Amino acid sequence: MVKVAISDAHPVIHCGVRNVLERDNEFEVVGECFDGPSTIELVRSTEMCVLTLGMSMPGVHGISLIEQIKFEKPLVRILVLTMYPEETYAIRALKAGASGFVTKASAGDDLLDAIRKMASGGIYLSLATADLFAQILRADTAALPHLRLTDRELDVFVRIASGQTPAFIAHALSLSIKTITTHRARIFRKADFPHEAALVRYAVRHKLIAEDDAWAR
């Protein structure tokens, strides 16, 4: 039986993942947690094969959490389960040590296929993620401003493009508004955006956010 733990800030995601896993006697849910510190504690104290991990965790960025988990338990296979498109975080997550990347819009069967492949020692790439790798290999990645951002800056970038205010972002990430404002200034400087509309257009063009998110601003 494949032992799976669930880590995500949103209870509804826990419910959805648990329901999918419980459809098949092949899997056992061995623990659940809702933030970074409890995730690290669960990894330390509980035997598991696969951890499904959300990227938006209170107080810690998902990429940093992946690195911490792999430091604590290198053999734990991490499946990133996120609402963001592959273009936003897939490459960074896999570089940090994740073994798979699935969007929350994916079907339940995709989630099960990913966990099965990872439990057997493989890497799970959706067709969209594999295509993204191919595009990056062909492209001049130095010319893409968002690839020059730090993980935290990219997180703030995506949230700004989605219409979140500095106060909302600060609360969601457990940071000060001043820190978010500093990140925002660095993003605009590194990417040379003249105004926020240019940032949003860039995010949509490079599929860092869904077009519907931009129109919802």
C-alpha positions as a printed NumPy array, in Angstrom:
array([[  0.   ,   0.   ,   0.   ],
       [  1.304,   3.452,  -0.943],
       [  1.428,   5.777,   2.051],
       [  0.439,   9.337,   1.1  ],
       [  0.391,  12.549,   3.152],
       [ -1.473,  15.722,   2.168],
       [ -0.209,  19.25 ,   2.768],
       [ -2.202,  22.255,   1.592],
       [ -3.455,  25.497,   3.118],
       [ -7.016,  24.866,   1.917],
       [ -9.288,  22.294,   3.622],
       [-11.31 ,  21.786,   0.438],
       [ -8.168,  20.507,  -1.315],
       [ -7.568,  18.032,   1.503],
       [-11.109,  16.759,   1.087],
       [-10.768,  16.43 ,  -2.681],
       [ -7.421,  14.623,  -2.594],
       [ -8.561,  12.325,   0.199],
       [-11.734,  11.402,  -1.693],
       [ -9.739,  10.552,  -4.819],
       [ -7.259,   8.409,  -2.874],
       [ -9.959,   6.592,  -0.937],
       [-11.516,   5.381,  -4.186],
       [ -8.645,   2.921,  -4.479],
       [ -7.443,   0.481,  -1.817],
       [ -3.936,   0.941,  -3.2  ],
       [ -3.423,   4.124,  -1.166],
       [ -3.398,   5.048,   2.529],
       [ -3.577,   8.646,   3.795],
       [ -1.15 ,   8.736,   6.741],
       [ -1.342,  12.424,   7.694],
       [ -2.535,  15.895,   6.791],
       [ -1.236,  19.392,   7.525],
       [ -2.039,  22.966,   6.576],
       [  1.162,  25.021,   6.874],
       [  4.933,  24.833,   6.508],
       [  6.002,  24.036,  10.103],
       [  3.423,  21.267,  10.551],
       [  4.449,  19.806,   7.193],
       [  8.085,  19.554,   8.296],
       [  7.01 ,  17.99 ,  11.588],
       [  4.812,  15.462,   9.776],
       [  7.631,  14.517,   7.424],
       [  9.965,  13.996,  10.384],
       [  7.536,  11.901,  12.408],
       [  5.548,   9.898,   9.871],
       [  6.552,   7.225,   7.391],
       [  5.311,   8.144,   3.914],
       [  6.121,   7.441,   0.31 ],
       [  4.489,  10.451,  -1.372],
       [  3.591,  13.92 ,  -0.098],
       [  1.13 ,  16.035,  -2.075],
       [  2.113,  19.657,  -1.518],
       [  0.382,  22.962,  -2.241],
       [  2.557,  25.892,  -3.3  ],
       [  0.776,  28.643,  -1.347],
       [  1.529,  27.864,   2.284],
       [  1.29 ,  30.419,   5.121],
       [  4.663,  31.841,   6.102],
       [  6.832,  29.888,   3.667],
       [  7.137,  29.691,  -0.095],
       [  6.432,  26.294,  -1.629],
       [  9.846,  26.051,  -3.305],
       [ 11.643,  26.645,   0.001],
       [  9.421,  24.05 ,   1.658],
       [ 10.298,  21.468,  -1.   ],
       [ 13.995,  22.072,  -0.325],
       [ 13.496,  21.724,   3.442],
       [ 11.541,  18.49 ,   3.043],
       [ 14.189,  16.952,   0.784],
       [ 16.865,  17.941,   3.303],
       [ 14.936,  16.25 ,   6.123],
       [ 13.793,  13.171,   4.189],
       [ 15.478,  12.785,   0.776],
       [ 13.475,   9.657,  -0.067],
       [ 10.053,  11.263,   0.279],
       [  8.559,  11.844,  -3.163],
       [  6.902,  15.258,  -3.478],
       [  3.959,  15.832,  -5.804],
       [  3.23 ,  19.536,  -6.225],
       [ -0.507,  20.122,  -6.46 ],
       [ -1.25 ,  23.735,  -7.32 ],
       [ -3.808,  26.065,  -8.873],
       [ -1.046,  27.806, -10.852],
       [ -0.31 ,  26.825, -14.488],
       [  2.748,  24.692, -15.21 ],
       [  4.526,  27.722, -16.659],
       [  4.559,  29.423, -13.267],
       [  6.296,  26.948, -10.967],
       [  6.859,  23.538, -12.588],
       [ 10.512,  24.038, -13.525],
       [ 11.447,  25.587, -10.181],
       [  9.597,  22.9  ,  -8.215],
       [ 11.31 ,  20.06 , -10.059],
       [ 14.713,  21.702,  -9.669],
       [ 14.069,  22.052,  -5.924],
       [ 13.44 ,  18.308,  -5.602],
       [  9.801,  17.618,  -6.461],
       [  9.093,  14.427,  -8.402],
       [  5.861,  15.533, -10.044],
       [  3.676,  18.523, -10.782],
       [ -0.115,  18.47 , -11.215],
       [ -2.522,  21.398, -11.417],
       [ -5.647,  21.371,  -9.273],
       [ -7.693,  21.51 , -12.485],
       [ -6.407,  18.042, -13.444],
       [ -8.664,  15.014, -13.288],
       [ -8.524,  12.649, -10.329],
       [ -7.086,   9.913, -12.547],
       [ -4.115,  12.197, -13.328],
       [ -3.453,  12.534,  -9.603],
       [ -3.528,   8.749,  -9.132],
       [ -1.306,   8.164, -12.174],
       [  1.2  ,  10.687, -10.824],
       [  1.34 ,   9.093,  -7.376],
       [  1.692,   5.581,  -8.825],
       [  4.56 ,   6.596, -11.085],
       [  6.349,   8.495,  -8.307],
       [  5.885,   5.655,  -5.806],
       [  7.651,   3.351,  -8.261],
       [ 10.593,   5.756,  -8.471],
       [  9.63 ,   7.728, -11.567],
       [  9.125,  11.403, -12.356],
       [  5.636,  12.49 , -13.376],
       [  5.365,  15.126, -16.086],
       [  2.031,  16.088, -17.595],
       [  1.954,  16.749, -21.332],
       [  1.827,  20.486, -20.589],
       [  4.903,  20.303, -18.347],
       [  6.847,  18.227, -20.867],
       [  5.949,  20.737, -23.568],
       [  7.107,  23.551, -21.295],
       [ 10.511,  21.876, -20.897],
       [ 10.809,  21.609, -24.667],
       [  9.932,  25.296, -25.139],
       [ 12.492,  26.426, -22.567],
       [ 15.213,  24.287, -24.137],
       [ 14.517,  25.961, -27.486],
       [ 14.142,  29.499, -26.129],
       [ 16.638,  32.125, -25.024],
       [ 15.707,  31.861, -21.354],
       [ 17.911,  34.814, -20.399],
       [ 15.479,  36.991, -22.339],
       [ 12.532,  35.994, -20.105],
       [ 12.379,  38.437, -17.169],
       [ 10.318,  36.206, -14.857],
       [ 13.077,  33.558, -14.885],
       [ 15.426,  36.121, -13.329],
       [ 13.144,  36.612, -10.324],
       [ 13.705,  34.864,  -7.01 ],
       [ 11.092,  32.328,  -5.877],
       [  9.517,  34.848,  -3.511],
       [  9.517,  37.584,  -6.157],
       [  7.817,  35.24 ,  -8.61 ],
       [  5.159,  34.432,  -6.03 ],
       [  4.493,  38.146,  -5.461],
       [  4.596,  38.769,  -9.223],
       [  1.866,  36.193,  -9.881],
       [ -0.281,  37.55 ,  -7.062],
       [  0.028,  41.134,  -8.343],
       [ -0.866,  39.995, -11.853],
       [ -3.914,  38.21 , -10.424],
       [ -5.123,  41.465,  -8.871],
       [ -4.173,  40.932,  -5.232],
       [ -3.369,  44.09 ,  -3.253],
       [ -0.125,  44.508,  -1.263],
       [ -2.117,  44.23 ,   1.983],
       [ -3.774,  40.99 ,   0.846],
       [ -0.456,  39.507,  -0.311],
       [  1.252,  40.488,   2.95 ],
       [ -1.469,  38.764,   4.97 ],
       [ -1.43 ,  35.628,   2.774],
       [  2.354,  35.264,   3.014],
       [  2.678,  36.379,   6.647],
       [  4.948,  39.261,   5.623],
       [  4.818,  43.014,   6.177],
       [  3.328,  45.366,   3.59 ],
       [  6.727,  47.087,   3.449],
       [  8.377,  43.802,   2.454],
       [  5.791,  43.223,  -0.283],
       [  6.307,  46.769,  -1.551],
       [ 10.054,  46.128,  -1.711],
       [  9.502,  42.905,  -3.663],
       [  7.174,  44.768,  -6.03 ],
       [  9.802,  47.432,  -6.71 ],
       [ 12.449,  44.784,  -7.42 ],
       [ 10.115,  42.956,  -9.804],
       [  9.411,  46.103, -11.811],
       [ 13.114,  46.953, -11.887],
       [ 14.322,  43.485, -12.931],
       [ 11.63 ,  43.025, -15.567],
       [ 11.626,  46.656, -16.696],
       [  7.842,  46.958, -16.573],
       [  6.738,  50.587, -17.095],
       [  3.434,  50.026, -15.273],
       [  1.228,  47.314, -13.777],
       [ -0.756,  46.799, -16.99 ],
       [  2.452,  45.718, -18.715],
       [  3.1  ,  43.234, -15.911],
       [ -0.385,  41.747, -16.334],
       [ -0.035,  41.482, -20.125],
       [  3.318,  39.735, -19.708],
       [  1.875,  37.275, -17.174],
       [ -1.012,  36.38 , -19.496],
       [  1.204,  36.122, -22.594],
       [  3.607,  33.735, -20.862],
       [  0.755,  31.792, -19.21 ],
       [  1.883,  32.615, -15.665],
       [ -1.765,  33.307, -14.856],
       [ -4.981,  32.302, -16.567],
       [ -6.483,  34.971, -18.811],
       [ -9.677,  34.819, -16.738],
       [ -7.677,  35.897, -13.68 ],
       [ -6.487,  38.988, -15.528],
       [ -9.992,  39.913, -16.639],
       [-11.208,  39.46 , -13.038],
       [ -9.025,  42.325, -11.861]])
